[in-house]
Amino acid sequence: MVERILKWLGLRESDSQIEVTAQKTVKPKSVVKKSVKKKIVKRPVKKKSLKTKKKPVKTQGTKKDALVKYLSKRKKPASIEDVARKVGVTPMTARRYLYYLAKEKKVKKTKNGWVVK
């Protein structure tokens, strides 16, 4: 019966057995990678000239210093919102810094606002 089906398919029994055994025994060969040597390209190094020295950057100081500087320029007492807006911090941060500076006795709180001592 098997032979008739194989004939009908155009295969012989011996061919099918060879294919089945070939599928079982063929194993992929392990691939061995060969090491490839990379060529090192030497490039000239650009030397820095002595004329192009960078100037030191001037530091602006801390935000606390900016608070004291702003209050010293004002003639009238400043509110926390004014100080925060001019110095560039949130009102809560300005409040914290002002109370810290008050403990260091650099600024003083009055009933109208904050002033420098």
Jmol script that loads the backbone (N, CA, C; Angstrom):
load data "model"
ATOM      1  N   MET A   1       0.815  -1.187   0.000  1.00  0.00           N
ATOM      2  CA  MET A   1       0.000   0.000   0.000  1.00  0.00           C
ATOM      3  C   MET A   1       0.870   1.266   0.000  1.00  0.00           C
ATOM      4  N   VAL A   2       1.896   1.250   0.828  1.00  0.00           N
ATOM      5  CA  VAL A   2       2.809   2.381   0.923  1.00  0.00           C
ATOM      6  C   VAL A   2       3.526   2.559  -0.395  1.00  0.00           C
ATOM      7  N   GLU A   3       3.866   1.467  -1.007  1.00  0.00           N
ATOM      8  CA  GLU A   3       4.574   1.557  -2.289  1.00  0.00           C
ATOM      9  C   GLU A   3       3.702   2.202  -3.341  1.00  0.00           C
ATOM     10  N   ARG A   4       2.402   1.914  -3.358  1.00  0.00           N
ATOM     11  CA  ARG A   4       1.497   2.506  -4.336  1.00  0.00           C
ATOM     12  C   ARG A   4       1.406   4.020  -4.130  1.00  0.00           C
ATOM     13  N   ILE A   5       1.326   4.444  -2.888  1.00  0.00           N
ATOM     14  CA  ILE A   5       1.238   5.879  -2.597  1.00  0.00           C
ATOM     15  C   ILE A   5       2.526   6.574  -3.018  1.00  0.00           C
ATOM     16  N   LEU A   6       3.653   5.916  -2.737  1.00  0.00           N
ATOM     17  CA  LEU A   6       4.933   6.505  -3.123  1.00  0.00           C
ATOM     18  C   LEU A   6       5.058   6.595  -4.634  1.00  0.00           C
ATOM     19  N   LYS A   7       4.568   5.558  -5.349  1.00  0.00           N
ATOM     20  CA  LYS A   7       4.601   5.605  -6.807  1.00  0.00           C
ATOM     21  C   LYS A   7       3.708   6.730  -7.313  1.00  0.00           C
ATOM     22  N   TRP A   8       2.539   6.838  -6.701  1.00  0.00           N
ATOM     23  CA  TRP A   8       1.602   7.865  -7.112  1.00  0.00           C
ATOM     24  C   TRP A   8       2.196   9.270  -6.900  1.00  0.00           C
ATOM     25  N   LEU A   9       2.953   9.438  -5.797  1.00  0.00           N
ATOM     26  CA  LEU A   9       3.614  10.714  -5.526  1.00  0.00           C
ATOM     27  C   LEU A   9       4.870  10.897  -6.363  1.00  0.00           C
ATOM     28  N   GLY A  10       5.314   9.855  -6.975  1.00  0.00           N
ATOM     29  CA  GLY A  10       6.521   9.954  -7.790  1.00  0.00           C
ATOM     30  C   GLY A  10       7.774   9.672  -6.998  1.00  0.00           C
ATOM     31  N   LEU A  11       7.627   9.090  -5.839  1.00  0.00           N
ATOM     32  CA  LEU A  11       8.777   8.758  -5.011  1.00  0.00           C
ATOM     33  C   LEU A  11       8.902   7.258  -4.887  1.00  0.00           C
ATOM     34  N   ARG A  12      10.102   6.840  -4.656  1.00  0.00           N
ATOM     35  CA  ARG A  12      10.301   5.435  -4.367  1.00  0.00           C
ATOM     36  C   ARG A  12      10.563   5.290  -2.876  1.00  0.00           C
ATOM     37  N   GLU A  13      10.370   4.093  -2.403  1.00  0.00           N
ATOM     38  CA  GLU A  13      10.542   3.835  -0.975  1.00  0.00           C
ATOM     39  C   GLU A  13      11.975   4.109  -0.539  1.00  0.00           C
ATOM     40  N   SER A  14      12.912   3.778  -1.338  1.00  0.00           N
ATOM     41  CA  SER A  14      14.319   3.972  -0.986  1.00  0.00           C
ATOM     42  C   SER A  14      14.658   5.458  -0.903  1.00  0.00           C
ATOM     43  N   ASP A  15      14.054   6.284  -1.777  1.00  0.00           N
ATOM     44  CA  ASP A  15      14.312   7.720  -1.741  1.00  0.00           C
ATOM     45  C   ASP A  15      13.780   8.350  -0.451  1.00  0.00           C
ATOM     46  N   SER A  16      12.597   7.938  -0.050  1.00  0.00           N
ATOM     47  CA  SER A  16      12.012   8.509   1.152  1.00  0.00           C
ATOM     48  C   SER A  16      12.800   8.118   2.390  1.00  0.00           C
ATOM     49  N   GLN A  17      13.336   6.909   2.394  1.00  0.00           N
ATOM     50  CA  GLN A  17      14.138   6.482   3.543  1.00  0.00           C
ATOM     51  C   GLN A  17      15.436   7.276   3.621  1.00  0.00           C
ATOM     52  N   ILE A  18      15.987   7.566   2.477  1.00  0.00           N
ATOM     53  CA  ILE A  18      17.234   8.347   2.462  1.00  0.00           C
ATOM     54  C   ILE A  18      16.976   9.756   2.984  1.00  0.00           C
ATOM     55  N   GLU A  19      15.874  10.335   2.555  1.00  0.00           N
ATOM     56  CA  GLU A  19      15.554  11.693   3.014  1.00  0.00           C
ATOM     57  C   GLU A  19      15.305  11.724   4.514  1.00  0.00           C
ATOM     58  N   VAL A  20      14.603  10.731   5.049  1.00  0.00           N
ATOM     59  CA  VAL A  20      14.317  10.686   6.480  1.00  0.00           C
ATOM     60  C   VAL A  20      15.597  10.508   7.264  1.00  0.00           C
ATOM     61  N   THR A  21      16.467   9.637   6.844  1.00  0.00           N
ATOM     62  CA  THR A  21      17.726   9.437   7.569  1.00  0.00           C
ATOM     63  C   THR A  21      18.635  10.640   7.427  1.00  0.00           C
ATOM     64  N   ALA A  22      18.579  11.299   6.258  1.00  0.00           N
ATOM     65  CA  ALA A  22      19.412  12.481   6.058  1.00  0.00           C
ATOM     66  C   ALA A  22      18.974  13.607   6.981  1.00  0.00           C
ATOM     67  N   GLN A  23      17.662  13.731   7.182  1.00  0.00           N
ATOM     68  CA  GLN A  23      17.169  14.782   8.066  1.00  0.00           C
ATOM     69  C   GLN A  23      17.581  14.533   9.504  1.00  0.00           C
ATOM     70  N   LYS A  24      17.668  13.291   9.887  1.00  0.00           N
ATOM     71  CA  LYS A  24      18.029  12.967  11.261  1.00  0.00           C
ATOM     72  C   LYS A  24      19.519  13.155  11.512  1.00  0.00           C
ATOM     73  N   THR A  25      20.350  12.832  10.566  1.00  0.00           N
ATOM     74  CA  THR A  25      21.789  12.817  10.803  1.00  0.00           C
ATOM     75  C   THR A  25      22.485  14.138  10.497  1.00  0.00           C
ATOM     76  N   VAL A  26      21.871  14.992   9.707  1.00  0.00           N
ATOM     77  CA  VAL A  26      22.536  16.240   9.348  1.00  0.00           C
ATOM     78  C   VAL A  26      22.443  17.207  10.517  1.00  0.00           C
ATOM     79  N   LYS A  27      23.612  17.613  10.995  1.00  0.00           N
ATOM     80  CA  LYS A  27      23.678  18.578  12.084  1.00  0.00           C
ATOM     81  C   LYS A  27      24.383  19.816  11.569  1.00  0.00           C
ATOM     82  N   PRO A  28      23.962  20.963  12.025  1.00  0.00           N
ATOM     83  CA  PRO A  28      24.641  22.168  11.557  1.00  0.00           C
ATOM     84  C   PRO A  28      26.069  22.209  12.085  1.00  0.00           C
ATOM     85  N   LYS A  29      26.942  22.633  11.221  1.00  0.00           N
ATOM     86  CA  LYS A  29      28.343  22.730  11.611  1.00  0.00           C
ATOM     87  C   LYS A  29      28.528  23.944  12.515  1.00  0.00           C
ATOM     88  N   SER A  30      29.383  23.798  13.489  1.00  0.00           N
ATOM     89  CA  SER A  30      29.647  24.932  14.371  1.00  0.00           C
ATOM     90  C   SER A  30      30.454  25.977  13.611  1.00  0.00           C
ATOM     91  N   VAL A  31      30.059  27.196  13.809  1.00  0.00           N
ATOM     92  CA  VAL A  31      30.698  28.286  13.090  1.00  0.00           C
ATOM     93  C   VAL A  31      31.847  28.816  13.938  1.00  0.00           C
ATOM     94  N   VAL A  32      33.000  28.848  13.358  1.00  0.00           N
ATOM     95  CA  VAL A  32      34.174  29.368  14.044  1.00  0.00           C
ATOM     96  C   VAL A  32      34.465  30.739  13.468  1.00  0.00           C
ATOM     97  N   LYS A  33      34.390  31.758  14.323  1.00  0.00           N
ATOM     98  CA  LYS A  33      34.662  33.111  13.862  1.00  0.00           C
ATOM     99  C   LYS A  33      36.158  33.353  13.873  1.00  0.00           C
ATOM    100  N   LYS A  34      36.602  33.874  12.800  1.00  0.00           N
ATOM    101  CA  LYS A  34      38.016  34.209  12.709  1.00  0.00           C
ATOM    102  C   LYS A  34      38.200  35.624  13.231  1.00  0.00           C
ATOM    103  N   SER A  35      39.246  35.832  13.977  1.00  0.00           N
ATOM    104  CA  SER A  35      39.495  37.169  14.509  1.00  0.00           C
ATOM    105  C   SER A  35      39.981  38.064  13.383  1.00  0.00           C
ATOM    106  N   VAL A  36      39.392  39.222  13.326  1.00  0.00           N
ATOM    107  CA  VAL A  36      39.743  40.179  12.284  1.00  0.00           C
ATOM    108  C   VAL A  36      40.572  41.273  12.932  1.00  0.00           C
ATOM    109  N   LYS A  37      41.722  41.497  12.394  1.00  0.00           N
ATOM    110  CA  LYS A  37      42.578  42.546  12.926  1.00  0.00           C
ATOM    111  C   LYS A  37      42.156  43.880  12.335  1.00  0.00           C
ATOM    112  N   LYS A  38      41.886  44.824  13.216  1.00  0.00           N
ATOM    113  CA  LYS A  38      41.506  46.151  12.765  1.00  0.00           C
ATOM    114  C   LYS A  38      42.755  46.989  12.587  1.00  0.00           C
ATOM    115  N   LYS A  39      42.736  47.746  11.532  1.00  0.00           N
ATOM    116  CA  LYS A  39      43.872  48.610  11.283  1.00  0.00           C
ATOM    117  C   LYS A  39      43.751  49.858  12.141  1.00  0.00           C
ATOM    118  N   ILE A  40      44.809  50.234  12.773  1.00  0.00           N
ATOM    119  CA  ILE A  40      44.828  51.432  13.600  1.00  0.00           C
ATOM    120  C   ILE A  40      45.238  52.599  12.715  1.00  0.00           C
ATOM    121  N   VAL A  41      44.368  53.571  12.659  1.00  0.00           N
ATOM    122  CA  VAL A  41      44.633  54.747  11.845  1.00  0.00           C
ATOM    123  C   VAL A  41      45.155  55.843  12.764  1.00  0.00           C
ATOM    124  N   LYS A  42      46.325  56.321  12.473  1.00  0.00           N
ATOM    125  CA  LYS A  42      46.910  57.389  13.272  1.00  0.00           C
ATOM    126  C   LYS A  42      46.493  58.718  12.680  1.00  0.00           C
ATOM    127  N   ARG A  43      45.858  59.530  13.520  1.00  0.00           N
ATOM    128  CA  ARG A  43      45.413  60.842  13.092  1.00  0.00           C
ATOM    129  C   ARG A  43      46.209  61.898  13.837  1.00  0.00           C
ATOM    130  N   PRO A  44      46.493  62.983  13.187  1.00  0.00           N
ATOM    131  CA  PRO A  44      47.255  64.027  13.878  1.00  0.00           C
ATOM    132  C   PRO A  44      46.403  64.690  14.957  1.00  0.00           C
ATOM    133  N   VAL A  45      47.034  64.996  16.072  1.00  0.00           N
ATOM    134  CA  VAL A  45      46.353  65.642  17.193  1.00  0.00           C
ATOM    135  C   VAL A  45      46.476  67.148  17.016  1.00  0.00           C
ATOM    136  N   LYS A  46      45.343  67.819  17.138  1.00  0.00           N
ATOM    137  CA  LYS A  46      45.365  69.271  17.022  1.00  0.00           C
ATOM    138  C   LYS A  46      45.854  69.865  18.335  1.00  0.00           C
ATOM    139  N   LYS A  47      46.899  70.645  18.243  1.00  0.00           N
ATOM    140  CA  LYS A  47      47.452  71.262  19.440  1.00  0.00           C
ATOM    141  C   LYS A  47      46.743  72.584  19.701  1.00  0.00           C
ATOM    142  N   LYS A  48      46.473  72.834  20.960  1.00  0.00           N
ATOM    143  CA  LYS A  48      45.822  74.079  21.343  1.00  0.00           C
ATOM    144  C   LYS A  48      46.865  75.189  21.397  1.00  0.00           C
ATOM    145  N   SER A  49      46.483  76.309  20.845  1.00  0.00           N
ATOM    146  CA  SER A  49      47.406  77.431  20.895  1.00  0.00           C
ATOM    147  C   SER A  49      47.289  78.113  22.257  1.00  0.00           C
ATOM    148  N   LEU A  50      48.328  78.788  22.641  1.00  0.00           N
ATOM    149  CA  LEU A  50      48.360  79.444  23.943  1.00  0.00           C
ATOM    150  C   LEU A  50      47.490  80.698  23.969  1.00  0.00           C
ATOM    151  N   LYS A  51      47.136  81.224  22.815  1.00  0.00           N
ATOM    152  CA  LYS A  51      46.362  82.454  22.755  1.00  0.00           C
ATOM    153  C   LYS A  51      44.888  82.240  23.091  1.00  0.00           C
ATOM    154  N   THR A  52      44.394  81.015  22.976  1.00  0.00           N
ATOM    155  CA  THR A  52      42.958  80.774  23.153  1.00  0.00           C
ATOM    156  C   THR A  52      42.632  80.291  24.562  1.00  0.00           C
ATOM    157  N   LYS A  53      43.179  80.927  25.554  1.00  0.00           N
ATOM    158  CA  LYS A  53      42.854  80.575  26.931  1.00  0.00           C
ATOM    159  C   LYS A  53      41.491  81.157  27.282  1.00  0.00           C
ATOM    160  N   LYS A  54      40.714  80.382  27.997  1.00  0.00           N
ATOM    161  CA  LYS A  54      39.393  80.845  28.395  1.00  0.00           C
ATOM    162  C   LYS A  54      39.506  81.694  29.651  1.00  0.00           C
ATOM    163  N   LYS A  55      38.706  82.735  29.686  1.00  0.00           N
ATOM    164  CA  LYS A  55      38.685  83.600  30.853  1.00  0.00           C
ATOM    165  C   LYS A  55      37.834  82.946  31.928  1.00  0.00           C
ATOM    166  N   PRO A  56      38.175  83.120  33.187  1.00  0.00           N
ATOM    167  CA  PRO A  56      37.363  82.532  34.256  1.00  0.00           C
ATOM    168  C   PRO A  56      35.975  83.161  34.290  1.00  0.00           C
ATOM    169  N   VAL A  57      35.001  82.339  34.541  1.00  0.00           N
ATOM    170  CA  VAL A  57      33.615  82.802  34.572  1.00  0.00           C
ATOM    171  C   VAL A  57      33.346  83.482  35.907  1.00  0.00           C
ATOM    172  N   LYS A  58      32.729  84.650  35.846  1.00  0.00           N
ATOM    173  CA  LYS A  58      32.396  85.360  37.069  1.00  0.00           C
ATOM    174  C   LYS A  58      31.159  84.733  37.686  1.00  0.00           C
ATOM    175  N   THR A  59      31.257  84.408  38.938  1.00  0.00           N
ATOM    176  CA  THR A  59      30.102  83.818  39.612  1.00  0.00           C
ATOM    177  C   THR A  59      29.203  84.926  40.127  1.00  0.00           C
ATOM    178  N   GLN A  60      27.917  84.704  40.057  1.00  0.00           N
ATOM    179  CA  GLN A  60      26.959  85.706  40.504  1.00  0.00           C
ATOM    180  C   GLN A  60      26.701  85.602  41.994  1.00  0.00           C
ATOM    181  N   GLY A  61      27.098  84.539  42.596  1.00  0.00           N
ATOM    182  CA  GLY A  61      26.830  84.353  44.010  1.00  0.00           C
ATOM    183  C   GLY A  61      25.580  83.518  44.196  1.00  0.00           C
ATOM    184  N   THR A  62      25.190  83.375  45.424  1.00  0.00           N
ATOM    185  CA  THR A  62      24.018  82.557  45.725  1.00  0.00           C
ATOM    186  C   THR A  62      22.755  83.401  45.656  1.00  0.00           C
ATOM    187  N   LYS A  63      21.633  82.738  45.725  1.00  0.00           N
ATOM    188  CA  LYS A  63      20.350  83.447  45.729  1.00  0.00           C
ATOM    189  C   LYS A  63      20.199  84.282  46.998  1.00  0.00           C
ATOM    190  N   LYS A  64      20.796  83.795  48.075  1.00  0.00           N
ATOM    191  CA  LYS A  64      20.728  84.566  49.326  1.00  0.00           C
ATOM    192  C   LYS A  64      21.466  85.887  49.176  1.00  0.00           C
ATOM    193  N   ASP A  65      22.611  85.852  48.490  1.00  0.00           N
ATOM    194  CA  ASP A  65      23.345  87.091  48.241  1.00  0.00           C
ATOM    195  C   ASP A  65      22.537  88.031  47.353  1.00  0.00           C
ATOM    196  N   ALA A  66      21.824  87.455  46.393  1.00  0.00           N
ATOM    197  CA  ALA A  66      20.985  88.271  45.516  1.00  0.00           C
ATOM    198  C   ALA A  66      19.846  88.914  46.294  1.00  0.00           C
ATOM    199  N   LEU A  67      19.299  88.185  47.273  1.00  0.00           N
ATOM    200  CA  LEU A  67      18.245  88.761  48.121  1.00  0.00           C
ATOM    201  C   LEU A  67      18.762  89.967  48.891  1.00  0.00           C
ATOM    202  N   VAL A  68      19.924  89.812  49.499  1.00  0.00           N
ATOM    203  CA  VAL A  68      20.507  90.904  50.295  1.00  0.00           C
ATOM    204  C   VAL A  68      20.826  92.090  49.393  1.00  0.00           C
ATOM    205  N   LYS A  69      21.351  91.803  48.199  1.00  0.00           N
ATOM    206  CA  LYS A  69      21.703  92.876  47.263  1.00  0.00           C
ATOM    207  C   LYS A  69      20.455  93.637  46.811  1.00  0.00           C
ATOM    208  N   TYR A  70      19.379  92.897  46.528  1.00  0.00           N
ATOM    209  CA  TYR A  70      18.130  93.548  46.103  1.00  0.00           C
ATOM    210  C   TYR A  70      17.548  94.402  47.222  1.00  0.00           C
ATOM    211  N   LEU A  71      17.572  93.884  48.443  1.00  0.00           N
ATOM    212  CA  LEU A  71      17.023  94.656  49.567  1.00  0.00           C
ATOM    213  C   LEU A  71      17.868  95.879  49.879  1.00  0.00           C
ATOM    214  N   SER A  72      19.188  95.781  49.667  1.00  0.00           N
ATOM    215  CA  SER A  72      20.046  96.932  49.954  1.00  0.00           C
ATOM    216  C   SER A  72      19.837  98.061  48.941  1.00  0.00           C
ATOM    217  N   LYS A  73      19.408  97.734  47.714  1.00  0.00           N
ATOM    218  CA  LYS A  73      19.171  98.755  46.697  1.00  0.00           C
ATOM    219  C   LYS A  73      17.839  99.476  46.909  1.00  0.00           C
ATOM    220  N   ARG A  74      16.904  98.816  47.563  1.00  0.00           N
ATOM    221  CA  ARG A  74      15.579  99.410  47.777  1.00  0.00           C
ATOM    222  C   ARG A  74      15.599 100.396  48.932  1.00  0.00           C
ATOM    223  N   LYS A  75      14.825 101.446  48.788  1.00  0.00           N
ATOM    224  CA  LYS A  75      14.712 102.423  49.866  1.00  0.00           C
ATOM    225  C   LYS A  75      13.595 102.054  50.825  1.00  0.00           C
ATOM    226  N   LYS A  76      12.532 101.417  50.269  1.00  0.00           N
ATOM    227  CA  LYS A  76      11.387 101.026  51.085  1.00  0.00           C
ATOM    228  C   LYS A  76      11.471  99.529  51.399  1.00  0.00           C
ATOM    229  N   PRO A  77      10.779  99.105  52.458  1.00  0.00           N
ATOM    230  CA  PRO A  77      10.738  97.664  52.751  1.00  0.00           C
ATOM    231  C   PRO A  77      10.048  96.889  51.620  1.00  0.00           C
ATOM    232  N   ALA A  78      10.506  95.671  51.365  1.00  0.00           N
ATOM    233  CA  ALA A  78       9.970  94.851  50.276  1.00  0.00           C
ATOM    234  C   ALA A  78       9.197  93.665  50.838  1.00  0.00           C
ATOM    235  N   SER A  79       8.103  93.320  50.171  1.00  0.00           N
ATOM    236  CA  SER A  79       7.342  92.137  50.582  1.00  0.00           C
ATOM    237  C   SER A  79       8.013  90.881  50.019  1.00  0.00           C
ATOM    238  N   ILE A  80       7.581  89.756  50.532  1.00  0.00           N
ATOM    239  CA  ILE A  80       8.166  88.482  50.088  1.00  0.00           C
ATOM    240  C   ILE A  80       7.887  88.256  48.612  1.00  0.00           C
ATOM    241  N   GLU A  81       6.701  88.609  48.135  1.00  0.00           N
ATOM    242  CA  GLU A  81       6.350  88.423  46.735  1.00  0.00           C
ATOM    243  C   GLU A  81       7.218  89.273  45.808  1.00  0.00           C
ATOM    244  N   ASP A  82       7.496  90.519  46.234  1.00  0.00           N
ATOM    245  CA  ASP A  82       8.372  91.393  45.442  1.00  0.00           C
ATOM    246  C   ASP A  82       9.782  90.816  45.346  1.00  0.00           C
ATOM    247  N   VAL A  83      10.284  90.366  46.475  1.00  0.00           N
ATOM    248  CA  VAL A  83      11.639  89.797  46.506  1.00  0.00           C
ATOM    249  C   VAL A  83      11.702  88.547  45.626  1.00  0.00           C
ATOM    250  N   ALA A  84      10.703  87.678  45.739  1.00  0.00           N
ATOM    251  CA  ALA A  84      10.690  86.436  44.961  1.00  0.00           C
ATOM    252  C   ALA A  84      10.642  86.723  43.469  1.00  0.00           C
ATOM    253  N   ARG A  85       9.837  87.695  43.068  1.00  0.00           N
ATOM    254  CA  ARG A  85       9.696  88.031  41.651  1.00  0.00           C
ATOM    255  C   ARG A  85      11.000  88.604  41.096  1.00  0.00           C
ATOM    256  N   LYS A  86      11.645  89.486  41.834  1.00  0.00           N
ATOM    257  CA  LYS A  86      12.854  90.146  41.350  1.00  0.00           C
ATOM    258  C   LYS A  86      14.080  89.224  41.345  1.00  0.00           C
ATOM    259  N   VAL A  87      14.164  88.348  42.342  1.00  0.00           N
ATOM    260  CA  VAL A  87      15.335  87.473  42.442  1.00  0.00           C
ATOM    261  C   VAL A  87      15.165  86.233  41.562  1.00  0.00           C
ATOM    262  N   GLY A  88      13.924  85.804  41.330  1.00  0.00           N
ATOM    263  CA  GLY A  88      13.701  84.652  40.461  1.00  0.00           C
ATOM    264  C   GLY A  88      13.539  83.344  41.203  1.00  0.00           C
ATOM    265  N   VAL A  89      12.915  83.406  42.362  1.00  0.00           N
ATOM    266  CA  VAL A  89      12.629  82.193  43.140  1.00  0.00           C
ATOM    267  C   VAL A  89      11.144  82.192  43.483  1.00  0.00           C
ATOM    268  N   THR A  90      10.687  81.065  44.010  1.00  0.00           N
ATOM    269  CA  THR A  90       9.292  80.999  44.432  1.00  0.00           C
ATOM    270  C   THR A  90       9.119  81.763  45.746  1.00  0.00           C
ATOM    271  N   PRO A  91       7.910  82.196  46.050  1.00  0.00           N
ATOM    272  CA  PRO A  91       7.693  82.928  47.312  1.00  0.00           C
ATOM    273  C   PRO A  91       8.063  82.099  48.545  1.00  0.00           C
ATOM    274  N   MET A  92       7.830  80.806  48.504  1.00  0.00           N
ATOM    275  CA  MET A  92       8.181  79.966  49.657  1.00  0.00           C
ATOM    276  C   MET A  92       9.690  79.921  49.866  1.00  0.00           C
ATOM    277  N   THR A  93      10.440  79.829  48.757  1.00  0.00           N
ATOM    278  CA  THR A  93      11.904  79.824  48.863  1.00  0.00           C
ATOM    279  C   THR A  93      12.404  81.178  49.362  1.00  0.00           C
ATOM    280  N   ALA A  94      11.821  82.251  48.863  1.00  0.00           N
ATOM    281  CA  ALA A  94      12.214  83.588  49.316  1.00  0.00           C
ATOM    282  C   ALA A  94      11.944  83.749  50.806  1.00  0.00           C
ATOM    283  N   ARG A  95      10.802  83.250  51.266  1.00  0.00           N
ATOM    284  CA  ARG A  95      10.463  83.325  52.700  1.00  0.00           C
ATOM    285  C   ARG A  95      11.498  82.562  53.525  1.00  0.00           C
ATOM    286  N   ARG A  96      11.840  81.359  53.074  1.00  0.00           N
ATOM    287  CA  ARG A  96      12.821  80.537  53.803  1.00  0.00           C
ATOM    288  C   ARG A  96      14.176  81.239  53.871  1.00  0.00           C
ATOM    289  N   TYR A  97      14.617  81.777  52.715  1.00  0.00           N
ATOM    290  CA  TYR A  97      15.905  82.474  52.688  1.00  0.00           C
ATOM    291  C   TYR A  97      15.882  83.712  53.569  1.00  0.00           C
ATOM    292  N   LEU A  98      14.791  84.466  53.558  1.00  0.00           N
ATOM    293  CA  LEU A  98      14.722  85.689  54.360  1.00  0.00           C
ATOM    294  C   LEU A  98      14.758  85.383  55.855  1.00  0.00           C
ATOM    295  N   TYR A  99      14.066  84.343  56.282  1.00  0.00           N
ATOM    296  CA  TYR A  99      14.118  83.979  57.706  1.00  0.00           C
ATOM    297  C   TYR A  99      15.507  83.460  58.084  1.00  0.00           C
ATOM    298  N   TYR A 100      16.157  82.761  57.163  1.00  0.00           N
ATOM    299  CA  TYR A 100      17.528  82.294  57.420  1.00  0.00           C
ATOM    300  C   TYR A 100      18.478  83.484  57.546  1.00  0.00           C
ATOM    301  N   LEU A 101      18.335  84.460  56.651  1.00  0.00           N
ATOM    302  CA  LEU A 101      19.179  85.654  56.711  1.00  0.00           C
ATOM    303  C   LEU A 101      18.864  86.511  57.935  1.00  0.00           C
ATOM    304  N   ALA A 102      17.621  86.445  58.415  1.00  0.00           N
ATOM    305  CA  ALA A 102      17.267  87.164  59.632  1.00  0.00           C
ATOM    306  C   ALA A 102      17.963  86.544  60.845  1.00  0.00           C
ATOM    307  N   LYS A 103      18.104  85.204  60.840  1.00  0.00           N
ATOM    308  CA  LYS A 103      18.834  84.549  61.938  1.00  0.00           C
ATOM    309  C   LYS A 103      20.303  84.934  61.916  1.00  0.00           C
ATOM    310  N   GLU A 104      20.851  85.121  60.701  1.00  0.00           N
ATOM    311  CA  GLU A 104      22.246  85.558  60.584  1.00  0.00           C
ATOM    312  C   GLU A 104      22.399  87.064  60.794  1.00  0.00           C
ATOM    313  N   LYS A 105      21.286  87.739  61.012  1.00  0.00           N
ATOM    314  CA  LYS A 105      21.238  89.172  61.276  1.00  0.00           C
ATOM    315  C   LYS A 105      21.741  90.012  60.101  1.00  0.00           C
ATOM    316  N   LYS A 106      21.413  89.565  58.876  1.00  0.00           N
ATOM    317  CA  LYS A 106      21.740  90.352  57.688  1.00  0.00           C
ATOM    318  C   LYS A 106      20.537  91.172  57.218  1.00  0.00           C
ATOM    319  N   VAL A 107      19.331  90.642  57.467  1.00  0.00           N
ATOM    320  CA  VAL A 107      18.106  91.367  57.125  1.00  0.00           C
ATOM    321  C   VAL A 107      17.211  91.429  58.349  1.00  0.00           C
ATOM    322  N   LYS A 108      16.225  92.307  58.274  1.00  0.00           N
ATOM    323  CA  LYS A 108      15.324  92.470  59.408  1.00  0.00           C
ATOM    324  C   LYS A 108      13.902  92.584  58.884  1.00  0.00           C
ATOM    325  N   LYS A 109      12.967  91.967  59.623  1.00  0.00           N
ATOM    326  CA  LYS A 109      11.560  92.029  59.243  1.00  0.00           C
ATOM    327  C   LYS A 109      10.907  93.188  59.984  1.00  0.00           C
ATOM    328  N   THR A 110      10.226  94.033  59.223  1.00  0.00           N
ATOM    329  CA  THR A 110       9.453  95.118  59.814  1.00  0.00           C
ATOM    330  C   THR A 110       7.975  94.859  59.544  1.00  0.00           C
ATOM    331  N   LYS A 111       7.108  95.740  60.055  1.00  0.00           N
ATOM    332  CA  LYS A 111       5.684  95.504  59.815  1.00  0.00           C
ATOM    333  C   LYS A 111       5.299  95.789  58.363  1.00  0.00           C
ATOM    334  N   ASN A 112       6.124  96.539  57.626  1.00  0.00           N
ATOM    335  CA  ASN A 112       5.834  96.848  56.216  1.00  0.00           C
ATOM    336  C   ASN A 112       6.511  95.880  55.246  1.00  0.00           C
ATOM    337  N   GLY A 113       7.515  95.159  55.696  1.00  0.00           N
ATOM    338  CA  GLY A 113       8.248  94.233  54.804  1.00  0.00           C
ATOM    339  C   GLY A 113       9.633  93.939  55.350  1.00  0.00           C
ATOM    340  N   TRP A 114      10.531  93.594  54.443  1.00  0.00           N
ATOM    341  CA  TRP A 114      11.906  93.209  54.794  1.00  0.00           C
ATOM    342  C   TRP A 114      12.883  94.283  54.373  1.00  0.00           C
ATOM    343  N   VAL A 115      13.867  94.572  55.263  1.00  0.00           N
ATOM    344  CA  VAL A 115      14.926  95.545  54.983  1.00  0.00           C
ATOM    345  C   VAL A 115      16.271  94.978  55.387  1.00  0.00           C
ATOM    346  N   VAL A 116      17.333  95.597  54.862  1.00  0.00           N
ATOM    347  CA  VAL A 116      18.693  95.183  55.225  1.00  0.00           C
ATOM    348  C   VAL A 116      19.076  95.903  56.509  1.00  0.00           C
ATOM    349  N   LYS A 117      19.791  95.210  57.396  1.00  0.00           N
ATOM    350  CA  LYS A 117      20.257  95.841  58.642  1.00  0.00           C
ATOM    351  C   LYS A 117      21.412  96.761  58.388  1.00  0.00           C
TER     352      LYS A 117
END
end "model"
wireframe off; spacefill off
backbone 0.3
color backbone group
